[in-house]
Amino acid sequence: MKICQIERPLVSTNRIPGLEHKHLQVVRDGRSLLVAVDAVGCVPGDWVICVGSSAAREAAGSKEYPSDLTIVGIIDHWPPPEAEEKA
Protein backbone atom coordinates (compact mmCIF):
# COMPACT_ATOMS: atom_id res chain seq x y z
CA MET A 1 0.00 0.00 0.00
CA LYS A 2 1.03 3.59 -0.62
CA ILE A 3 0.02 6.90 0.90
CA CYS A 4 -0.64 9.51 -1.79
CA GLN A 5 -2.29 12.91 -2.06
CA ILE A 6 -5.03 13.72 -4.57
CA GLU A 7 -3.92 16.42 -7.00
CA ARG A 8 -6.91 16.68 -9.35
CA PRO A 9 -9.47 14.62 -11.28
CA LEU A 10 -8.42 13.22 -14.63
CA VAL A 11 -10.92 13.52 -17.47
CA SER A 12 -10.60 10.98 -20.27
CA THR A 13 -13.57 10.63 -22.61
CA ASN A 14 -12.27 7.87 -24.89
CA ARG A 15 -11.72 4.70 -22.85
CA ILE A 16 -11.66 0.95 -23.33
CA PRO A 17 -14.75 -1.09 -22.41
CA GLY A 18 -14.98 -1.65 -18.67
CA LEU A 19 -13.20 1.59 -17.85
CA GLU A 20 -16.01 3.88 -19.05
CA HIS A 21 -17.63 4.71 -15.70
CA LYS A 22 -14.68 4.67 -13.33
CA HIS A 23 -13.49 7.95 -11.81
CA LEU A 24 -9.80 8.65 -12.27
CA GLN A 25 -7.61 10.88 -10.11
CA VAL A 26 -4.10 12.25 -10.50
CA VAL A 27 -2.25 11.42 -7.28
CA ARG A 28 1.12 12.53 -5.99
CA ASP A 29 3.41 9.79 -4.72
CA GLY A 30 6.36 11.78 -3.42
CA ARG A 31 7.56 13.67 -6.49
CA SER A 32 5.80 11.45 -9.03
CA LEU A 33 2.35 12.04 -10.48
CA LEU A 34 0.34 8.87 -11.11
CA VAL A 35 -3.19 8.03 -12.26
CA ALA A 36 -5.36 5.99 -9.90
CA VAL A 37 -8.86 4.59 -10.11
CA ASP A 38 -10.98 6.29 -7.44
CA ALA A 39 -13.08 3.62 -5.74
CA VAL A 40 -14.05 5.78 -2.74
CA GLY A 41 -14.89 9.33 -3.93
CA CYS A 42 -11.92 11.60 -3.20
CA VAL A 43 -11.45 15.32 -3.65
CA PRO A 44 -8.24 17.30 -4.34
CA GLY A 45 -6.11 17.60 -1.23
CA ASP A 46 -7.26 14.32 0.34
CA TRP A 47 -4.59 11.97 1.61
CA VAL A 48 -5.42 8.45 0.47
CA ILE A 49 -4.36 4.82 0.69
CA CYS A 50 -3.62 3.23 -2.68
CA VAL A 51 -3.02 -0.39 -3.61
CA GLY A 52 -1.23 -1.70 -6.65
CA SER A 53 -0.84 -4.83 -8.74
CA SER A 54 -3.55 -7.51 -8.52
CA ALA A 55 -5.00 -5.86 -5.39
CA ALA A 56 -5.63 -2.72 -7.48
CA ARG A 57 -7.53 -4.67 -10.12
CA GLU A 58 -9.67 -6.47 -7.56
CA ALA A 59 -10.37 -3.25 -5.61
CA ALA A 60 -11.46 -1.57 -8.86
CA GLY A 61 -14.08 -4.27 -9.41
CA SER A 62 -12.53 -7.24 -11.19
CA LYS A 63 -9.26 -9.17 -11.50
CA GLU A 64 -9.48 -8.54 -15.24
CA TYR A 65 -9.77 -4.77 -14.74
CA PRO A 66 -6.87 -2.81 -16.30
CA SER A 67 -5.70 -0.90 -13.20
CA ASP A 68 -2.34 -0.94 -11.50
CA LEU A 69 -3.25 1.69 -8.88
CA THR A 70 -6.58 1.99 -7.05
CA ILE A 71 -7.59 4.30 -4.19
CA VAL A 72 -9.10 2.19 -1.40
CA GLY A 73 -9.35 4.63 1.51
CA ILE A 74 -9.32 8.28 2.54
CA ILE A 75 -7.07 9.06 5.51
CA ASP A 76 -8.90 11.08 8.17
CA HIS A 77 -5.79 12.85 9.47
CA TRP A 78 -2.34 12.83 7.92
CA PRO A 79 0.07 15.66 8.70
CA PRO A 80 2.53 16.64 5.98
CA PRO A 81 6.15 15.64 6.75
CA GLU A 82 7.02 19.32 7.44
CA ALA A 83 4.48 19.40 10.28
CA GLU A 84 5.93 16.24 11.84
CA GLU A 85 9.47 17.69 11.76
CA LYS A 86 8.32 20.81 13.67
CA ALA A 87 6.66 18.74 16.42
N, C-alpha and C positions, 0 to 999 in steps of 0.2 A: 504494500500500500504506500501511497505517496500523499503528502500534504501539499496542496496547491492553492493558489488564489485565482478567483474568477476575474478575468480582464474585461471581457465583453462577449455578447452573443455572436455566433457566426451564422450568417445567412448564406445558404446554398440552395438555389432553386432546382437545379438539375442534379438528381441523385439516383443511385441504383435502387432497384426494387428492395423493399425491406428497410430502407434507410429514410424513406419519404417523410415520416411523421415524427422522427426523433429530433429533439432539440440538441443543438451543438453549442458548445461554449469554448472560447479561447481561454486557456488557463496558463498561469505562470508557474513553472517548476524551477525555482531558482532564477537563473537568467534566461532559460528557454521558454518559448511560447509553444504550447501544444494544443491540439484540438481534442476535446473529450465529449462523449455522449453524456447529456445531462439527464440522469434518471430520477432526480429528486426535486428539480425546480429551483435553481440558484439564480442569484442576481450578482451583478458586478460588485466586487469588493468582498464577497463571501470567501471564507477559508473553507476548503472542502477536502474530503478524503476521496482519493481516486484509486482504482484498481486497474491492473493491466493484464495482458495475456488472456488466457482462457477465462479467468475470473471476470474480465471486462466484457467479454462476449456474453457470458451467462447473465451478468448483471444488467446488460442492455436488453435482454429478452430471449436470447437463444444462443446456443453454442455455435451455430452457423452464422451468427451476426458478425458483420465485418468491423468490429471495434477492437482497438488495442488499448483504449483508455476510456473508462467509464466512471462518472462521479456517483458515488454510492452514499455519501453523507455530507451534511453541512455541519461544520464545527461551531458550537455555540460561542466559545471564547478561545481565541488564539492570539496572543500578543505577538507583534512583529519582533524579530530578533533584537532590534535596537532597544525596544522596551525592556526586554529581559536583561540586556547588558547594563542598563541604568539601575536596575533593582538591586 
